[in-house]
Amino acid sequence: MLLINILGLLLIALIVWWFWLYKPSEASIAEDGIVITVENGTYQPSRLKVSAGQPVTLTFLRKDASPCAATVVFPEADVSEELPLNKAKAIVLPAMRKGEYPFTCQMQMYRGTLVVN
């Protein structure tokens, strides 16, 4: 009974960390670009800072064979692209206004945010 209680508390702690305490990796896009790795159920980095009012090119490298990782969707920009396995794929996004724009896989299990300043 004690073991079950300890496992329950550990599970609660993991849930709290994942949903409220976890801070995703963050990166700013420079002129030379950035590579976003799709691996182990995440985008790395998953929070990207870009400048407002100009198009941006993001390069995705999918290392995860999961079918969910096969597509990245930017709903606000009306962009949906297939990501080949173990090959870099450049995606050009149109100029966007200031704000935060989520991007996900088609099932919304992989999540990231595009921060436009």
N, C-alpha and C positions, 0 to 999 in steps of 0.2 A: 504494500500500500504506500509506503514511504517513497519507493522508487517511482511509482506512478505520479505522485505529487511533485516530485523533483523534476521529472520529465515534463509535466504540465507547466511548471513555472519556467523552465528553460524554453519551452515553445512560446509561451506568452512573451518572454523577454526577446526572443528572436522576431516575433511579429511586431513588437513595439519598435525595435531597432529598424526593421525593414521599412515600415510605413511612416515613422515619424522622426527617427534620428539619423537615418542614412543620408549622406550628402553625396550626390553624384559627382563624378569628375567633371571639371569645367575647363574649357579651352577657348581662346580667342582665335579667330581665323585671320591669319596673316596673308600677305600677298602671295606667298609660295603655297598656300593652301594647307589642308590638314587631311589626315586619313582617319576615318572613323572605322574602328574594327567592330564587326558584328560577331560576338563570341560568347558562349556560356550564358545565353539569354539576356545579354545586355549590349548596348552601344557604348563604346569607349573611345573618346569621351562622350557623355550623354547630354551635356549642356554646352551648347556652342554659342559664342558671342560673335555677332557680325555687325557691320555698319548698315545703317538705314539708307534707303534710296539707291542702292546699287545691286546689280545681280551678284550672286555668289555661287561658286562651284565647290561642292562637297564631294570628296572621294570616299567611297565606302569599300571596305575589304571584308567580305563575308567568309568567315572561317567556320561558322556553325552550319552543319548539314541539315538542321531542322527545317522542315518546309515552311514554318512560320517566319524564319529569317530570310526567306527568298525574296520578299518584297518590302520596300520601304515606302511609306505613304506620308506626304505632307499635305494634309487636308485643306489647310488655309490657302495654299498655293496651287491647289488642284494638280498635284504631282504625285504620280505613283510609278515606281520603277522596279524592275526585276534586278536582283543582285546575283550575279554568277558566283558559284562557289570557288573560293581561293583565287579570285581575280579582282583587281581593282575596277571600280565602276564610278565614273565621274557623273555627277548629277548637277545640272545648272538650275538654280532657283531664281525666279524673277526678283526684281527690286521689291522690297517690302517696307511697310511703315513700321515705326517703333512699336514694340510689343513683344510678347512671348508667344511662340508658335510651337505646338507639340508636333512631334513626328513619331510614327509607330510602325510596327509590322502590320500586315493586313488583319491580324487577329488582336491587335493592341496589347500583346504580351511584352514585346520589346518596346521601350519608351525612351524618348529623348525630348529635349526642348531647344529650340532655336531662339536665342535672345537677340532681338534687333534693337540696337542703340543708335 
